[in-house]
Amino acid sequence: MSIIAPVRPTTEPATGGARTARAKGGRRRVLLRVVALLVLYALWEITARVTRNPVFIPGPGAVWHQLIVTSTTHDGVRGYSGHLLIEHLGVSLRRILIGSVIGVAAGLVLGVVMGTVGWIRVVAEPVVTFVRALPPLAYFSLFIIWFGIDETPKLWLLSIAALPPVAVATAAAVYSAPTGLVEAARALGAGRWQIVRDVVLPNALPEIFTGIRLAVGVAYSSVVAAETINGVPGIGGLIRDAQRYSQTDVVVLGLFAIGLSGLLIDALLRTAETRLIPWRGRS
């Protein structure tokens, strides 16, 4: 009589296969992105050569030349409008950081209150939706009348632009917290704000982080509007001045600076989200 030994499941090959598949998928994504960038570059170069109108579509070489010019000092002229490109971008990023922090903090507080107090949600929700629907320039003129043309109206604009996405996402996440967990915490003697702190907010973090990413994106897209008035130094002010003098290559350079730095900021936020919310997407 032969005894058949039980077969022990081995997970190492499967795990190794999964890692290999992920590595291949990562390389494929990088390759596709590189190919896409090369195709876009070729289309840009071809279009610029066909139109032969640098004011309409400047070539990649012209934009690269402006990158060198605006990043250095030539013949006593420092950068663009007396400031280097990195200084323009740094001022704009500082404004975005301050405005986003204020808007996100206010949105978190308002969202938590809206999600936990019914009558405040009924009163505040239409106001938040109304503000979210307004384009930034619609109320920027009002801030200029109230606060002048210095930094204050710019920060107000970015703060107000960043507030609604966080408030809406936080309120929805808090309001839809799992009833079972809330009742269990209440049965253990937790108060309302203890439940919010220890149960509701941790469960709502994924949606809140999505709202924060949206808020930073809205604030970033509003920086050009915020810097249309007395925005130099600032990347939006650089774009505005270049547009006045039909320097399309400088305008395109400013757009690239905004877009690339925006991609970097979003990548940092996604990395922070992965580190702080490792359970997102897992059952």
HUBEL-V743575 format. One record per run of one state. SS is the DSSP state (2 for helix, 1 for strand, 0 for the rest). FROM is the first residue (numbers start at 1). TO is the last residue. If there is no record, write none. Layout:
SS FROM TO
SS FROM TO
//
This chain:
0 1 11
2 12 51
0 52 59
2 60 70
0 71 72
1 73 74
0 75 76
1 77 78
0 79 79
1 80 80
0 81 82
1 83 83
0 84 84
2 85 116
0 117 117
2 118 133
0 134 135
2 136 147
0 148 150
2 151 175
0 176 178
2 179 187
0 188 191
2 192 221
0 222 222
2 223 226
0 227 234
2 235 244
0 245 247
2 248 276
0 277 283
//
